[in-house]
């Protein structure tokens, strides 16, 4: 078991950035040799359908043993049942919190590193609070995480919030400017969906499951990080339970991730919504090569409008998704107030997002003031 291995190596006592084995690396090494009642487990990078098939063949006790023994692998495997992932990630969070609390008092570390460890320990403790449904957790580097609002197993429609730059495990949730962070965004969207369609069997995922650029630097104006993020996003969509339809709500650099992912998204992804987008690495909707409906919103005070919408030598992300020539369905974002306000409760943008997430397309408010964004959506596609 990976927990035994970590304890016997002394890693759980003190970890310094320059030495030792990171938690996730140790977990992957242990998982590679793991067996459950004589059966080899799937590879950590196996497709979601392979993972789902394997876990479908296990009973509850076997799933629990794998979740408890290899939490930092099982909790991040797309295709594993949601309840098993929640159990694994609770255990992984508690393990990572113990490590960071040890580091926070390690006098061999710099004051800055000790302060960082304290912040991380507090964040991990918050994520492990009772009632939270953590779908993914990886403490490596800046960290990755995902949280579910609603009943993912019973949901007929699933919305995924894909955030942009400066997103990591620390900024996954915020007390100040709450609705600019993934958790606040997703919770606001979930509450808006519940208000729009009470009992509508929807779920929302706050997904910080990729390594996002830090600040508006070189990484933010290239597609390098978006390529890895797109692969992870496709895997997430493919591994969601049941046959729920999926809508992606992609903010800022998150829309670059969604644009790169678009051509290979599973058919269950019916809608891709971008807000405050610097571009989707395409010149128009046709260039995305997706069967999903593509929607775009931008507040008139959003500074992203001043970013050059072009791509030259790998720099830039292509055409502006709200430009007429791009071909997206344009949504009103009334009241959003600049770049980070699209998910603020009561705004036209989050209310429109909720209508897409619940299938209430007929009541959408278009940016053009007419019904242009609602046209050619059949009644069969609406609830």
C-alpha positions as CSV (number, residue, x, y, z in Angstrom):
1,X,0.0,0.0,0.0
2,X,1.3,3.4,-0.9
3,X,0.5,4.8,2.6
4,X,2.7,2.2,4.2
5,X,5.5,2.9,1.7
6,X,5.4,6.6,2.4
7,X,5.4,6.1,6.2
8,X,8.3,3.7,6.1
9,X,10.4,6.0,3.9
10,X,9.8,8.8,6.3
11,X,8.3,11.0,3.6
12,X,5.2,11.8,5.6
13,X,7.2,13.4,8.4
14,X,9.1,16.0,6.5
15,X,9.4,16.8,2.8
16,X,11.7,19.4,1.3
17,X,11.3,20.6,-2.3
18,X,14.9,19.6,-3.1
19,X,14.8,16.1,-1.8
20,X,12.5,13.1,-1.1
21,X,9.8,11.6,-3.4
22,X,6.7,13.7,-4.1
23,X,3.5,12.2,-2.9
24,X,2.0,11.7,-6.4
25,X,5.2,10.1,-7.8
26,X,5.4,7.6,-4.9
27,X,1.7,6.8,-5.3
28,X,2.1,6.1,-9.0
29,X,5.1,3.9,-8.4
30,X,3.1,1.8,-5.9
31,X,0.0,1.7,-8.2
32,X,2.1,0.3,-11.0
33,X,2.7,-2.9,-9.0
34,X,-0.8,-3.0,-7.3
35,X,-3.2,-5.9,-7.5
36,X,-6.6,-6.5,-6.0
37,X,-7.4,-10.1,-5.2
38,X,-5.0,-11.3,-7.8
39,X,-6.1,-8.9,-10.5
40,X,-3.7,-6.3,-11.9
41,X,-5.1,-2.8,-11.8
42,X,-5.4,-0.6,-15.0
43,X,-2.5,1.7,-15.8
44,X,-2.7,5.2,-14.3
45,X,-2.9,6.6,-17.8
46,X,-5.5,4.1,-19.1
47,X,-8.5,5.5,-21.1
48,X,-11.5,6.3,-18.9
49,X,-13.6,3.5,-20.5
50,X,-10.9,0.9,-19.5
51,X,-10.9,2.2,-16.0
52,X,-14.7,2.2,-15.8
53,X,-14.9,-1.3,-17.0
54,X,-12.4,-2.5,-14.4
55,X,-14.1,-0.7,-11.5
56,X,-17.5,-2.0,-12.6
57,X,-16.2,-5.5,-12.0
58,X,-15.3,-4.8,-8.4
59,X,-17.5,-4.9,-5.3
60,X,-17.8,-2.0,-2.8
61,X,-15.3,-3.5,-0.5
62,X,-12.7,-3.8,-3.2
63,X,-13.2,-0.3,-4.4
64,X,-12.8,1.0,-0.9
65,X,-9.6,-0.9,-0.4
66,X,-8.1,0.7,-3.6
67,X,-9.3,4.1,-2.6
68,X,-7.8,3.9,0.9
69,X,-4.6,2.3,-0.3
70,X,-3.9,4.4,-3.3
71,X,-5.8,7.7,-2.8
72,X,-3.7,10.0,-5.0
73,X,-4.1,7.6,-7.9
74,X,-7.7,6.4,-7.5
75,X,-9.0,9.9,-6.7
76,X,-7.6,11.2,-10.1
77,X,-8.6,8.3,-12.4
78,X,-11.3,9.3,-14.8
79,X,-13.8,6.4,-15.1
80,X,-13.7,5.5,-11.4
81,X,-17.2,5.9,-9.7
82,X,-17.7,9.3,-8.2
83,X,-18.3,8.1,-4.7
84,X,-15.0,6.1,-4.8
85,X,-13.1,9.2,-6.0
86,X,-14.6,11.3,-3.2
87,X,-13.5,8.8,-0.6
88,X,-10.0,8.5,-2.1
89,X,-9.5,12.3,-2.3
90,X,-10.6,12.8,1.3
91,X,-7.9,10.5,2.3
92,X,-5.4,12.1,0.0
93,X,-6.2,15.5,1.3
94,X,-5.7,14.5,4.9
95,X,-2.3,12.8,4.0
96,X,-1.2,15.9,2.1
97,X,-2.3,18.2,4.9
98,X,-0.1,16.3,7.4
99,X,2.9,16.6,5.1
100,X,2.4,20.4,4.7
101,X,1.9,20.9,8.5
102,X,5.2,19.2,9.1
103,X,6.9,21.4,6.4
104,X,5.3,24.5,8.0
105,X,7.5,24.0,11.1
106,X,10.6,22.7,9.4
107,X,13.4,25.2,10.4
108,X,15.5,23.9,7.5
109,X,13.1,25.5,5.0
110,X,13.0,29.2,4.2
111,X,10.3,31.4,5.9
112,X,8.6,31.7,2.5
113,X,8.5,27.9,2.0
114,X,7.1,27.5,5.6
115,X,4.5,30.1,4.9
116,X,3.5,28.4,1.6
117,X,3.2,25.1,3.5
118,X,0.9,26.7,6.0
119,X,-1.3,28.1,3.3
120,X,-1.5,24.7,1.5
121,X,-2.3,22.9,4.8
122,X,-5.2,25.3,5.4
123,X,-6.5,24.8,1.8
124,X,-6.3,21.0,2.1
125,X,-8.1,21.1,5.4
126,X,-10.8,23.2,3.8
127,X,-11.3,20.9,0.9
128,X,-11.5,17.9,3.3
129,X,-14.4,19.5,5.2
130,X,-17.5,17.2,5.6
131,X,-20.0,17.3,2.8
132,X,-17.5,18.4,0.1
133,X,-17.3,16.2,-3.0
134,X,-13.8,16.4,-4.3
135,X,-13.5,14.7,-7.7
136,X,-9.8,15.2,-8.2
137,X,-6.9,16.2,-6.0
138,X,-3.2,16.2,-6.9
139,X,-0.8,18.3,-4.6
140,X,2.1,18.2,-7.1
141,X,3.5,21.6,-7.8
142,X,0.8,24.3,-7.7
143,X,-1.7,21.5,-7.4
144,X,-4.9,20.5,-9.2
145,X,-8.4,19.9,-7.9
146,X,-12.0,19.5,-9.0
147,X,-15.2,19.7,-6.9
148,X,-18.8,18.5,-7.7
149,X,-21.9,20.4,-6.7
150,X,-25.0,18.2,-6.9
151,X,-25.5,14.5,-7.4
152,X,-23.2,13.5,-10.3
153,X,-24.4,9.9,-10.3
154,X,-28.0,10.9,-11.0
155,X,-27.5,14.0,-13.1
156,X,-29.0,14.2,-16.6
157,X,-27.0,17.3,-17.4
158,X,-23.5,18.1,-16.2
159,X,-21.9,21.5,-16.4
160,X,-18.1,21.9,-16.2
161,X,-16.5,25.2,-15.3
162,X,-13.0,25.5,-16.9
163,X,-11.1,28.5,-15.4
164,X,-8.1,30.5,-16.7
165,X,-4.8,31.9,-15.6
166,X,-3.5,31.9,-12.0
167,X,-5.6,28.8,-11.1
168,X,-4.0,26.3,-8.7
169,X,-5.0,24.5,-5.5
170,X,-4.6,27.7,-3.4
171,X,-6.7,29.9,-5.7
172,X,-9.2,27.1,-6.3
173,X,-11.5,28.9,-3.8
174,X,-11.4,32.4,-2.4
175,X,-13.0,34.3,0.5
176,X,-12.5,37.7,-1.2
177,X,-13.7,37.9,-4.8
178,X,-15.3,34.6,-4.3
179,X,-17.0,34.3,-7.7
180,X,-13.7,34.8,-9.6
181,X,-12.4,31.4,-8.3
182,X,-13.5,28.0,-9.7
183,X,-15.4,26.9,-6.5
184,X,-17.4,30.1,-6.3
185,X,-18.1,30.1,-10.1
186,X,-19.4,26.5,-10.0
187,X,-21.4,27.0,-6.8
188,X,-23.0,30.2,-8.3
189,X,-23.8,28.3,-11.5
190,X,-25.3,25.4,-9.6
191,X,-27.5,27.6,-7.5
192,X,-28.7,29.5,-10.6
193,X,-29.5,26.2,-12.3
194,X,-31.4,25.0,-9.3
195,X,-33.4,28.2,-9.3
196,X,-34.1,28.0,-13.0
197,X,-35.1,24.3,-12.9
198,X,-35.8,23.0,-9.4
199,X,-35.2,19.3,-9.2
200,X,-33.8,19.3,-12.7
201,X,-31.1,16.7,-11.9
202,X,-28.1,18.8,-12.8
203,X,-24.6,18.8,-11.4
204,X,-21.8,21.3,-11.8
205,X,-18.0,20.6,-11.6
206,X,-15.4,23.2,-10.6
207,X,-12.6,21.8,-12.7
208,X,-9.0,23.1,-12.0
209,X,-7.7,19.8,-13.4
210,X,-4.9,21.3,-15.6
211,X,-1.8,23.4,-15.0
212,X,-2.8,26.9,-15.8
213,X,-0.4,29.8,-16.8
214,X,0.8,32.0,-14.0
215,X,-0.1,35.6,-14.9
216,X,-0.3,37.1,-18.3
217,X,3.1,36.1,-19.6
218,X,4.5,33.9,-22.4
219,X,2.6,30.8,-21.2
220,X,-0.7,32.8,-21.3
221,X,-0.2,33.8,-25.0
222,X,0.7,30.3,-26.3
223,X,-1.2,27.1,-26.5
224,X,1.4,24.9,-24.8
225,X,-0.4,24.5,-21.5
226,X,-3.8,24.4,-23.3
227,X,-2.7,21.2,-25.1
228,X,-2.2,19.3,-21.9
229,X,-5.3,20.8,-20.4
230,X,-7.4,19.8,-23.4
231,X,-6.3,16.1,-23.1
232,X,-7.3,16.2,-19.4
233,X,-10.6,17.8,-20.2
234,X,-11.5,15.2,-22.8
235,X,-10.7,12.5,-20.4
236,X,-12.9,14.1,-17.7
237,X,-15.8,14.4,-20.2
238,X,-15.4,10.8,-21.3
239,X,-15.2,9.4,-17.8
240,X,-18.3,11.1,-16.3
241,X,-20.9,8.6,-15.0
242,X,-24.1,7.5,-16.8
243,X,-25.1,9.1,-20.1
244,X,-25.5,12.7,-19.0
245,X,-25.0,15.5,-21.5
246,X,-22.2,17.9,-20.8
247,X,-21.9,21.7,-21.2
248,X,-18.5,23.3,-20.8
249,X,-18.3,26.9,-19.4
250,X,-14.8,28.2,-20.3
251,X,-13.5,31.4,-18.8
252,X,-10.5,33.4,-20.1
253,X,-7.6,31.1,-20.8
254,X,-10.0,28.2,-20.1
255,X,-11.6,29.0,-23.4
256,X,-8.2,28.3,-25.1
257,X,-8.2,24.9,-23.4
258,X,-11.8,24.3,-24.6
259,X,-10.9,25.4,-28.1
260,X,-8.0,23.0,-28.4
261,X,-10.1,20.2,-26.9
262,X,-13.1,20.8,-29.2
263,X,-12.3,18.6,-32.1
264,X,-11.9,15.5,-30.0
265,X,-14.6,16.0,-27.4
266,X,-17.0,13.1,-26.9
267,X,-20.4,13.5,-28.5
268,X,-22.0,13.9,-25.1
269,X,-20.6,17.5,-25.0
270,X,-23.4,19.4,-26.5
271,X,-22.5,23.0,-25.6
272,X,-19.2,24.9,-25.3
273,X,-19.6,28.4,-23.7
274,X,-16.8,30.9,-23.6
275,X,-16.7,34.1,-21.5
276,X,-14.0,36.7,-21.6
277,X,-12.1,34.7,-24.2
278,X,-8.7,35.7,-25.7
279,X,-9.5,33.2,-28.5
280,X,-10.0,29.5,-29.1
281,X,-7.0,28.7,-31.4
282,X,-9.4,28.8,-34.4
283,X,-10.5,31.4,-36.9
284,X,-14.2,30.5,-36.7
285,X,-16.6,27.9,-35.3
286,X,-16.1,25.6,-38.3
287,X,-12.4,25.6,-37.5
288,X,-13.1,24.0,-34.1
289,X,-14.4,20.9,-35.8
290,X,-17.0,20.2,-33.1
291,X,-20.7,19.1,-33.2
292,X,-21.3,21.1,-30.0
293,X,-23.1,24.4,-30.1
294,X,-20.6,27.2,-29.4
295,X,-21.7,30.3,-27.4
296,X,-19.7,33.4,-26.5
297,X,-20.2,36.3,-24.0
298,X,-18.1,39.4,-23.2
299,X,-18.9,42.3,-20.9
300,X,-18.3,45.6,-22.5
301,X,-15.9,46.6,-19.8
302,X,-13.8,43.4,-20.1
303,X,-10.1,44.3,-20.8
304,X,-9.7,41.1,-22.8
305,X,-11.4,43.1,-25.7
306,X,-8.1,45.0,-26.0
307,X,-6.0,41.9,-26.4
308,X,-5.0,41.4,-30.1
309,X,-7.1,38.5,-31.4
310,X,-4.7,36.8,-33.8
311,X,-2.2,34.1,-34.0
312,X,1.3,34.6,-35.3
313,X,4.2,32.2,-34.9
314,X,2.4,30.4,-32.1
315,X,1.7,33.6,-30.1
316,X,-1.9,34.6,-29.7
317,X,-5.1,32.5,-29.8
318,X,-6.8,33.4,-33.0
319,X,-10.0,35.2,-33.9
320,X,-12.3,36.9,-31.4
321,X,-15.2,34.5,-30.5
322,X,-17.6,37.4,-30.1
323,X,-16.8,38.9,-33.5
324,X,-19.6,38.4,-36.1
325,X,-17.3,36.4,-38.4
326,X,-16.5,33.8,-35.8
327,X,-20.0,32.4,-35.9
328,X,-20.6,31.8,-32.2
329,X,-24.0,32.3,-30.6
330,X,-23.7,35.6,-28.7
331,X,-25.1,35.8,-25.1
332,X,-25.9,38.8,-23.0
333,X,-23.6,39.3,-20.0
334,X,-25.5,42.2,-18.5
335,X,-24.1,43.2,-15.1
336,X,-21.0,41.0,-15.4
337,X,-18.7,44.0,-14.7
338,X,-15.3,43.4,-16.4
339,X,-13.3,40.2,-16.8
340,X,-14.0,38.3,-13.6
341,X,-17.7,38.9,-13.0
342,X,-19.4,36.5,-15.4
343,X,-20.4,34.0,-12.7
344,X,-21.5,36.6,-10.1
345,X,-25.1,35.8,-8.9
346,X,-27.8,37.9,-10.6
347,X,-25.8,38.8,-13.7
348,X,-27.2,38.1,-17.2
349,X,-24.3,35.9,-18.0
350,X,-24.7,33.4,-15.1
351,X,-28.4,33.3,-15.7
352,X,-27.8,32.5,-19.4
353,X,-25.3,29.9,-18.4
354,X,-27.8,28.3,-16.1
355,X,-30.4,28.1,-18.9
356,X,-27.9,26.4,-21.2
357,X,-26.9,24.0,-18.3
358,X,-30.6,23.1,-17.8
359,X,-31.6,23.0,-21.5
360,X,-33.9,26.1,-21.2
361,X,-32.7,27.5,-24.5
362,X,-36.0,29.2,-25.4
363,X,-35.5,31.8,-22.6
364,X,-31.9,32.8,-23.3
365,X,-31.2,36.5,-23.6
366,X,-29.1,37.1,-26.7
367,X,-26.4,39.9,-26.8
368,X,-28.0,41.2,-30.0
369,X,-31.4,41.8,-28.3
370,X,-33.3,39.5,-30.7
371,X,-33.6,35.7,-30.9
372,X,-30.5,35.2,-33.1
373,X,-28.6,33.0,-30.5
374,X,-31.7,30.8,-29.9
375,X,-32.4,29.9,-33.5
376,X,-32.2,26.4,-34.9
377,X,-32.4,24.6,-31.6
378,X,-35.0,22.0,-31.8
379,X,-37.6,21.4,-29.1
380,X,-36.2,17.8,-28.6
381,X,-32.9,19.4,-27.4
382,X,-34.7,21.4,-24.6
383,X,-36.1,20.2,-21.3
